[in-house]
Amino acid sequence: MRSIQDLQTVQTIKILRYEKKVAVMFLMMISCFLVCWTPYAVVSMLEAFGRESVVSPTVAIIPSFFAKSSTAYNPVIYAFMSRK
């Protein structure tokens, strides 16, 4: 009976470690998404509310490229954080 409980405890610990690792991976993906899209959102809001003179068109391209490249970061994060 004791060995069955020990085995269940070991399995529970492994499951909790895996779930923690997956949670960290998802938090990294979400934070990367927010970091990539926040500059684009700020520039868009500045232009939408009449502050076009603050941001030149040439500078406005940089957040756009950075935001669009965020789709490439998720597979990289997943590849480094996943065992499978």
Steps between C-alpha positions, in 0.01 A plus 500: 500500500781738588683437171182582305471831687867578432451427131194723486692777678786477249256510209320798652828687541593430135160623381529818707849570363376454144200727560727766649727482196202534263368795700838675476506434125154654452592801713809553286289480184246748634765743622685478168176576317435803718856628467483468121159658449507780760724739298276449197190572707655816645600632158155417361328682785724804458410518132131429561463780753661770286865487599638413157780755536650310796578188297639520149393237244851359487510446878146358499616210282730358771225409753298356213777259398568412863132425561464290187810298590339387827350200321852363453582516872237254625642195317849590622382524861307175464798319347734598782254440784338177383648155531292353222 
